[in-house]
Amino acid sequence: MGPLEFVKDRAIILSLVLGYTAWKETYGQAHWKILTTKLTDFHLFLITYPVVLIVYFTFSLIFAYIDFFIAPDGGISGVRLQPKKDHTWKQYKRAIPLVMFNLFVMSPILTIGSIYLLFPASPYYTDQPSGMYPSLPSTFMVLRDLLLSMVLRDMIFYYLHRLFHHPAVYATFHKKHHEFTAPIAVSGNSYLTY
């Protein structure tokens, strides 16, 4: 990482911290209290999950458009990790059913399951309908929890991914994930489990 990237990364983090602090003090606290005292955690899932889907499909469509209409002949091969492998309609046709299953069946089951099984065990869980505190956390807590969740998520993903390479479960649950040798944006959610 060069000095410019280092400064840019720190500037982004600083702007996010300052932005969160300003939002919390002026606008966020009043709305957060309404969300946490009037809505249940399931309602919050129903509100946020469509946003996740919209963002996912928007970026997938943008990159599909680039693949097929802007640079169909590998014109962006200078930025590809595998410049010799082109993306095809066949690849998209294989990925889409699995992605739909993961997004509309597996993700809701896992998310709702974690809401009712894991979230109540959290030290942050309260008796509010949403299970969350009605006051926004401090900037330090947000940064600490963000960094901790990133590290834990990577560790859990790594070890679960290694587990799914075990011969007893690889063919049943994980082999399909490795069929995408030239990754496309939509195949980012093409793992059956991990």
C-alpha positions in Angstrom: 0.0 0.0 0.0 1.5 3.3 -1.1 1.3 6.5 0.9 -1.6 7.9 -1.2 -3.8 4.8 -0.6 -2.9 4.9 3.1 -4.1 8.5 3.4 -7.2 7.8 1.2 -8.2 4.9 3.4 -7.8 6.9 6.6 -9.7 9.8 5.1 -12.6 7.5 4.2 -12.7 6.0 7.7 -12.5 9.5 9.3 -15.3 10.8 7.1 -17.5 7.8 8.0 -16.8 8.4 11.7 -17.5 12.1 11.5 -20.6 11.5 9.4 -22.0 8.9 11.8 -21.4 11.2 14.7 -23.1 14.1 13.0 -26.0 12.0 11.9 -26.4 10.4 15.3 -26.6 13.8 17.1 -28.9 15.6 14.6 -31.1 13.1 12.9 -30.4 9.5 13.8 -31.3 9.2 17.5 -35.0 10.2 17.1 -35.5 7.8 14.2 -33.5 5.0 15.8 -35.7 5.2 18.9 -38.9 4.9 16.8 -37.4 1.9 14.9 -36.3 0.0 18.0 -39.4 0.7 20.1 -42.2 0.3 17.5 -40.8 -2.5 15.2 -39.9 -6.0 16.0 -36.6 -7.6 14.7 -38.7 -9.5 12.1 -40.2 -6.2 10.8 -36.7 -4.8 10.5 -35.7 -7.8 8.5 -38.7 -7.3 6.2 -37.6 -3.7 5.7 -33.9 -4.2 5.1 -33.9 -7.5 3.1 -35.5 -5.9 0.0 -32.7 -3.2 0.1 -30.1 -6.0 0.1 -31.7 -7.6 -2.9 -32.0 -4.3 -4.8 -28.3 -3.5 -4.2 -27.2 -7.1 -5.1 -29.2 -7.2 -8.4 -28.3 -3.6 -9.3 -24.6 -4.4 -9.2 -25.0 -7.8 -10.8 -26.9 -6.2 -13.7 -24.3 -3.4 -14.1 -21.5 -6.0 -14.4 -23.5 -8.2 -16.7 -24.1 -5.2 -18.9 -20.4 -4.5 -19.0 -19.6 -8.2 -19.8 -22.0 -8.5 -22.7 -22.4 -5.0 -24.2 -19.5 -2.8 -23.2 -16.6 -5.3 -23.3 -18.0 -8.5 -24.9 -14.6 -9.2 -26.5 -12.7 -9.1 -23.3 -12.0 -5.4 -23.7 -11.6 -5.0 -19.9 -9.2 -8.0 -19.8 -6.5 -5.7 -18.3 -8.4 -5.6 -15.0 -9.7 -9.2 -15.0 -8.0 -11.8 -12.8 -8.4 -14.3 -15.5 -8.1 -12.4 -18.8 -8.3 -15.5 -21.0 -11.7 -16.6 -19.7 -14.7 -14.8 -21.2 -18.1 -14.7 -19.5 -20.9 -16.4 -21.4 -24.7 -16.6 -21.3 -24.3 -20.2 -20.4 -22.4 -19.3 -17.3 -25.2 -16.9 -16.3 -27.9 -19.5 -17.0 -26.2 -21.9 -14.6 -25.7 -19.4 -11.9 -29.1 -17.8 -11.8 -31.2 -20.7 -10.4 -28.7 -21.4 -7.7 -28.5 -17.7 -6.8 -32.3 -17.4 -6.7 -32.5 -20.4 -4.4 -29.9 -18.9 -2.1 -31.4 -15.4 -2.0 -35.0 -16.3 -1.7 -34.9 -19.6 0.3 -31.6 -20.1 2.2 -30.8 -16.5 3.2 -34.2 -15.8 4.7 -34.1 -19.1 6.6 -30.6 -18.5 7.9 -31.4 -14.8 8.8 -34.7 -15.5 10.5 -33.1 -18.4 12.3 -30.3 -16.3 13.6 -32.8 -13.6 14.7 -34.6 -16.0 17.0 -31.8 -18.4 18.0 -28.6 -16.3 18.2 -29.7 -12.7 18.7 -31.4 -13.3 22.1 -28.1 -14.7 23.4 -26.3 -11.4 22.5 -25.3 -9.1 25.3 -26.9 -6.3 23.3 -30.4 -7.9 23.4 -33.0 -5.9 25.4 -36.7 -6.2 26.1 -37.5 -3.7 23.3 -39.7 -5.1 20.4 -36.7 -5.0 18.1 -34.4 -6.5 20.8 -32.1 -3.5 20.5 -31.3 -0.5 22.7 -33.4 2.6 22.0 -30.3 4.8 22.1 -27.7 4.7 19.4 -24.3 3.2 20.3 -21.3 5.5 20.6 -19.0 6.0 17.7 -16.3 3.9 19.4 -18.8 1.0 19.8 -19.8 1.2 16.2 -16.1 1.1 15.0 -15.2 -1.7 17.5 -18.2 -3.8 16.5 -17.7 -3.2 12.8 -14.0 -4.3 13.0 -14.8 -7.2 15.2 -17.6 -8.4 13.0 -15.4 -8.2 9.9 -12.7 -10.3 11.6 -15.1 -12.8 13.0 -17.0 -13.1 9.7 -13.8 -13.8 7.8 -12.6 -16.4 10.3 -16.0 -18.1 10.3 -16.2 -18.1 6.5 -12.7 -19.4 6.2 -13.1 -22.4 8.5 -16.6 -23.2 7.2 -15.3 -23.1 3.7 -12.4 -25.4 4.7 -15.0 -27.7 6.3 -17.0 -27.8 3.1 -13.9 -29.1 1.3 -14.0 -32.3 3.4 -14.7 -35.3 1.1 -17.8 -36.2 3.1 -19.7 -33.0 2.2 -17.9 -31.5 -0.8 -19.8 -33.3 -3.6 -23.2 -32.8 -1.9 -23.0 -29.2 -0.8 -20.0 -27.3 -2.2 -18.9 -28.6 -5.6 -21.3 -26.4 -7.5 -19.6 -23.3 -6.1 -16.4 -24.3 -7.8 -18.0 -24.7 -11.2 -17.7 -21.0 -11.7 -14.0 -20.8 -12.7 -14.3 -17.3 -14.3 -16.3 -15.5 -11.6 -19.2 -13.2 -12.6 -20.9 -10.7 -10.3 -24.1 -12.7 -10.0 -22.2 -15.9 -9.0 -21.0 -14.1 -5.9 -24.0 -15.7 -4.2 -23.7 -19.1 -6.0 -22.5 -21.2 -3.1 -25.1 -23.7 -2.0 -24.1 -23.4 1.6 -20.5 -22.1 1.7 
